[in-house]
């Protein structure tokens, strides 16, 4: 059997593949972090307003009136 003499730790395919995977993971991380910052910024400018929920104990499952007690988005 012929010996594989083209193996190398610093071969083009090995190092190039590692660099592609590292830069790919960094790119995915950067996109997810930027999305998290945008969500936090939006939450800071438009905080949760508990006022539409008057009494949680009176809510019933599948009630038609639950839409009056649901979380409602505040208009800016």
C-alpha positions as CSV (number, residue, x, y, z in Angstrom):
1,X,0.0,0.0,0.0
2,X,1.3,3.4,-0.9
3,X,2.0,5.8,1.9
4,X,0.2,9.1,1.9
5,X,3.0,11.7,1.8
6,X,0.8,14.7,1.2
7,X,-0.4,14.9,4.8
8,X,0.6,18.1,6.6
9,X,-0.7,19.9,9.7
10,X,-0.2,23.2,8.0
11,X,-1.5,22.0,4.7
12,X,-3.7,24.4,2.7
13,X,-6.9,22.4,3.3
14,X,-6.5,21.9,7.0
15,X,-5.6,25.5,7.9
16,X,-8.0,26.9,5.4
17,X,-10.8,24.8,6.7
18,X,-10.1,25.8,10.3
19,X,-10.0,29.5,9.4
20,X,-13.3,29.3,7.5
21,X,-14.9,27.6,10.5
22,X,-13.5,30.1,12.9
23,X,-14.5,33.2,10.8
24,X,-17.9,31.6,10.2
25,X,-18.5,31.1,14.0
26,X,-17.3,34.7,14.7
27,X,-19.7,36.0,12.0
28,X,-22.6,34.0,13.5
29,X,-21.7,35.3,17.0
30,X,-21.6,38.9,15.7
31,X,-25.0,38.6,14.1
32,X,-26.6,37.1,17.2
33,X,-25.0,39.7,19.5
34,X,-26.1,42.6,17.3
35,X,-29.6,41.2,17.3
36,X,-29.5,40.9,21.1
37,X,-28.4,44.5,21.4
38,X,-31.2,45.7,19.1
39,X,-33.8,43.8,21.2
40,X,-32.4,45.2,24.4
41,X,-32.4,48.7,23.0
42,X,-36.0,48.3,21.9
43,X,-37.0,47.0,25.3
44,X,-35.3,50.0,27.0
45,X,-37.2,52.5,24.9
46,X,-40.5,50.6,25.0
47,X,-40.7,48.9,28.5
48,X,-43.3,46.5,29.5
49,X,-46.5,48.2,30.8
50,X,-48.5,45.9,33.2
51,X,-51.5,48.4,33.2
52,X,-53.7,46.4,30.7
53,X,-53.7,43.4,33.1
54,X,-56.1,44.4,35.9
55,X,-56.6,41.2,37.9
56,X,-54.8,38.0,36.7
57,X,-56.8,35.9,39.2
58,X,-60.1,36.6,37.3
59,X,-58.8,35.4,33.9
60,X,-60.2,32.2,32.6
61,X,-58.8,29.8,30.0
62,X,-60.2,30.3,26.4
63,X,-62.4,33.2,27.5
64,X,-63.5,35.7,24.8
65,X,-62.9,38.5,27.2
66,X,-59.2,37.7,27.6
67,X,-58.4,40.0,24.7
68,X,-59.2,42.9,27.1
69,X,-56.6,41.7,29.6
70,X,-53.9,40.7,27.1
71,X,-50.5,42.3,26.8
72,X,-51.0,45.3,24.5
73,X,-48.3,47.1,22.7
74,X,-47.9,50.7,23.7
75,X,-48.1,53.3,20.9
76,X,-45.2,55.7,20.7
